[in-house]
Amino acid sequence: MLRLERVNVFAKLAVAALVTVLAWFVHTPLVEAVLAAAMLLVLLDCRLPQTRGFLRLSLLVFSMATASWLVNFLLHGQPIGAALAQSLLLALRLIVTTTCFYIAVETTSAGALLAACSAARLPGSATLVLLLIVGMIPLLREEYHRIGDTQRIRGLDVDRGPILARVRHALARGVPLLVQSYRAAEAVSLALSLYGFDPRQKRTTWREVSWLFVQPQLLPPPE
Amino acid sequence: MLQMQQAGVSFRGETPVLSAIDLTVHDGEVVVVTGAAGCGKSTLLALAAGIIPTLIRPRLLHGTVLLQGESVARIPPSQLYRRIGAVLQSVDDQVLDLSVEDLLAFPLENRGMAPTDIRGRVLERAGMFGVRSLFGRAVRSLSGGERRIVVLTSSMMWQPSLLVLDEMTNGLDPDARARVVAILRRLRADGQSMLIAEQNLGAMDGLADRAVFLGGNGRIVADLPWAAIANDDAVYERAGIESPFQPPRRAPVTRRVTAAAPRLAVQNLSTRLRRSDGRPVLPGLDLALYGGEVTALIGPNGAGKSTLLQTMLGLIPRASGTISVDGESADDWSVAQRARRIGYVTQNTRRMFFLLSALEEVVFSLAGGEAGAAVVARHRDAAMQLLAGVGLGEHAALSPFALSTREQLMLALACMEAAAPSLLILDEPLVAWDRKYRHALLATLERFCEHGRAVLLVTHDLQLAQAAAQRLLILRDGTLAFDGPLEAGWQSEAFRDLGWPALSQAERVHAAA
């Protein structure tokens, strides 16, 4: 059990917001890089199962953001050194922001989120939206990978080959994912009704919740 | 308890899914609804549970459904689902990515129960249903049987008057099925009323009081006391399902086209995946599959079946060993390259389809991954023949997503037949006891064998293995505890060691054969 999983999601989101604000006050690429590195170290320490995928995506986003801003600043007549520093600063800021919110969301289970929402007396409709977001993201991510595997097993090289073939094969991943997403949304809505979820009804929680911590399990794990 | 009077439902067009349903479930009674795929079992359960029309609105709705004398359509959902507990056919849709204790507490939290009372009730019910040891785990990470028991426990948190269960035991291994049925028997002994949809009536023996058979037109063709169903063969014929009380037709035992060399050979295969005690999941497995032969692979949960399949398909890297197809080394082939020689039909075939019609899906496989109007025109006749071969000739123009789960399985089989792999792996094909699809599946496997291809049937359905296979593999702890003829397999020590309650049934079938 991760230490961060015991922390109230709203406390984690508040810290993430503070880090983001801090990142926006930083004006030198070196300090921003230190901040980004610190966030990435926290992420690595969390040992989340999907860390590798996030790091790959972050690298891609970082490269693309740096390149596009660099071109933009150069087109606006900035000298190369200043343009590069500014581009790096903005791209690193993006990494800091996404990483800290990613950690906050990924270390929060749907149950802990529900508990925090109930304790914070959030309106049922807001709880529903948050539950759908946090509950659906892992389902769709898992579905995305499984669909990819299924298509590979069917003989489609979905992640290899010429770019045109990959675009065509993206349909093989996109269409089932779209259908599954729609189906999952309907199914979740049906299941919520079967469990008596009513946005107008005030919910309670079995967990003990403070502003900082959320009880992680009903029974302590066996020795 | 529950009364359905002249109930009928239509979704699209004028064709009713259900017509003139008169059904009563008395207090403490267990009624099983059965019938072929698409006969309306799930719709009937949804109607009984008030899901139709409260949560799903049909185009037309007739008759009345009364729960303890009150129309279910008039009871607000939050009240209704205190009085009715429901477990859906696709149980994964009910787990919401929650942990076990979260899912158990969810119905209580939603009604504003005090936290101490929730904790007390969750602990009490979890103890009753034997799921306390699963606390702390995500429901999605549990085995199929555990998942269903947890969802059942959650649906029992308010002690509902009526429990509605849609195919609770389908796809479970005999051990898990026995655990689920034992819980249901205990609930029955406590006087719980239940309405259950199930094709495998054998699993309901000793549990159900009555069986209601639905025909293809959405009407009840028979409503019989349980004692009368074992000997009434005609009613199974009319409902389009196989009788579990009669031995199945036996598959020919001789090999048809057996090549001297295996179509697939696995030698000393192991992976880096390890069990919780540190032992490798596959410690070095040898296996050969021959053309013209259907081989059934069975084993308990955690035996390593999925790991073996995924390693053969290239989804999990090997730690050691070799895999060859038709004598060629497949060790360096990508997943997609292997797929051209090893066909695999997954349990969730919905993930496989992405084209506009069933016909286009088959053409795509026939044409080796090409699509478009010209390709369809070129392969239409061959594709239509393949679709007809699996009973989907009339559904060629339909979207794959408009097909039922069992029809999608048959479409996947047609695609595999079109791709003509050396080996076909069928991973738990859930045709259950549906006569039409079971026969179509067996006929397709027969055609694969006639063409000298090998078939590996991974299943918990021992009756299906008995009907389809000539050879049996029993996997335990990543090693083959048995590899030999089917009949010898049922009598082997390895099979006895599984402790599966279906053993006696398999023995009976064996004796009859």
Boltz contact constraints between the chains, C-beta under 6 A:
constraints:
  - contact:
      token1: [A, 110]
      token2: [B, 97]
      max_distance: 6.0
  - contact:
      token1: [A, 110]
      token2: [B, 98]
      max_distance: 6.0
  - contact:
      token1: [A, 111]
      token2: [B, 98]
      max_distance: 6.0
  - contact:
      token1: [A, 111]
      token2: [B, 99]
      max_distance: 6.0
  - contact:
      token1: [A, 111]
      token2: [B, 102]
      max_distance: 6.0
  - contact:
      token1: [A, 135]
      token2: [B, 96]
      max_distance: 6.0
  - contact:
      token1: [A, 135]
      token2: [B, 97]
      max_distance: 6.0
  - contact:
      token1: [A, 138]
      token2: [B, 97]
      max_distance: 6.0
  - contact:
      token1: [A, 146]
      token2: [B, 351]
      max_distance: 6.0
  - contact:
      token1: [A, 147]
      token2: [B, 351]
      max_distance: 6.0
  - contact:
      token1: [A, 149]
      token2: [B, 315]
      max_distance: 6.0
  - contact:
      token1: [A, 150]
      token2: [B, 346]
      max_distance: 6.0
  - contact:
      token1: [A, 150]
      token2: [B, 351]
      max_distance: 6.0
  - contact:
      token1: [A, 150]
      token2: [B, 352]
      max_distance: 6.0
  - contact:
      token1: [A, 152]
      token2: [B, 335]
      max_distance: 6.0
  - contact:
      token1: [A, 152]
      token2: [B, 336]
      max_distance: 6.0
  - contact:
      token1: [A, 153]
      token2: [B, 313]
      max_distance: 6.0
  - contact:
      token1: [A, 153]
      token2: [B, 339]
      max_distance: 6.0
  - contact:
      token1: [A, 153]
      token2: [B, 344]
      max_distance: 6.0
  - contact:
      token1: [A, 154]
      token2: [B, 339]
      max_distance: 6.0
  - contact:
      token1: [A, 154]
      token2: [B, 352]
      max_distance: 6.0
  - contact:
      token1: [A, 155]
      token2: [B, 336]
      max_distance: 6.0
  - contact:
      token1: [A, 155]
      token2: [B, 339]
      max_distance: 6.0
  - contact:
      token1: [A, 155]
      token2: [B, 340]
      max_distance: 6.0
  - contact:
      token1: [A, 157]
      token2: [B, 336]
      max_distance: 6.0
  - contact:
      token1: [A, 171]
      token2: [B, 354]
      max_distance: 6.0
  - contact:
      token1: [A, 172]
      token2: [B, 354]
      max_distance: 6.0
  - contact:
      token1: [A, 175]
      token2: [B, 354]
      max_distance: 6.0
  - contact:
      token1: [A, 176]
      token2: [B, 351]
      max_distance: 6.0
  - contact:
      token1: [A, 176]
      token2: [B, 354]
      max_distance: 6.0
  - contact:
      token1: [A, 179]
      token2: [B, 401]
      max_distance: 6.0
  - contact:
      token1: [A, 187]
      token2: [B, 93]
      max_distance: 6.0
  - contact:
      token1: [A, 190]
      token2: [B, 55]
      max_distance: 6.0
  - contact:
      token1: [A, 191]
      token2: [B, 93]
      max_distance: 6.0
  - contact:
      token1: [A, 191]
      token2: [B, 94]
      max_distance: 6.0
  - contact:
      token1: [A, 193]
      token2: [B, 55]
      max_distance: 6.0
  - contact:
      token1: [A, 193]
      token2: [B, 77]
      max_distance: 6.0
  - contact:
      token1: [A, 194]
      token2: [B, 81]
      max_distance: 6.0
  - contact:
      token1: [A, 194]
      token2: [B, 86]
      max_distance: 6.0
  - contact:
      token1: [A, 195]
      token2: [B, 106]
      max_distance: 6.0
  - contact:
      token1: [A, 195]
      token2: [B, 107]
      max_distance: 6.0
  - contact:
      token1: [A, 195]
      token2: [B, 110]
      max_distance: 6.0
  - contact:
      token1: [A, 196]
      token2: [B, 78]
      max_distance: 6.0
  - contact:
      token1: [A, 196]
      token2: [B, 81]
      max_distance: 6.0
  - contact:
      token1: [A, 196]
      token2: [B, 107]
      max_distance: 6.0
  - contact:
      token1: [A, 196]
      token2: [B, 110]
      max_distance: 6.0
  - contact:
      token1: [A, 196]
      token2: [B, 111]
      max_distance: 6.0
  - contact:
      token1: [A, 197]
      token2: [B, 110]
      max_distance: 6.0
  - contact:
      token1: [A, 198]
      token2: [B, 78]
      max_distance: 6.0
  - contact:
      token1: [A, 202]
      token2: [B, 112]
      max_distance: 6.0
  - contact:
      token1: [A, 203]
      token2: [B, 109]
      max_distance: 6.0
  - contact:
      token1: [A, 203]
      token2: [B, 110]
      max_distance: 6.0
  - contact:
      token1: [A, 204]
      token2: [B, 109]
      max_distance: 6.0
  - contact:
      token1: [A, 204]
      token2: [B, 112]
      max_distance: 6.0
  - contact:
      token1: [A, 204]
      token2: [B, 113]
      max_distance: 6.0
  - contact:
      token1: [A, 204]
      token2: [B, 115]
      max_distance: 6.0
  - contact:
      token1: [A, 205]
      token2: [B, 109]
      max_distance: 6.0
  - contact:
      token1: [A, 206]
      token2: [B, 105]
      max_distance: 6.0
  - contact:
      token1: [A, 206]
      token2: [B, 115]
      max_distance: 6.0
  - contact:
      token1: [A, 206]
      token2: [B, 118]
      max_distance: 6.0
  - contact:
      token1: [A, 206]
      token2: [B, 119]
      max_distance: 6.0
  - contact:
      token1: [A, 217]
      token2: [B, 136]
      max_distance: 6.0
  - contact:
      token1: [A, 218]
      token2: [B, 101]
      max_distance: 6.0
  - contact:
      token1: [A, 218]
      token2: [B, 135]
      max_distance: 6.0
  - contact:
      token1: [A, 219]
      token2: [B, 135]
      max_distance: 6.0
  - contact:
      token1: [A, 221]
      token2: [B, 136]
      max_distance: 6.0
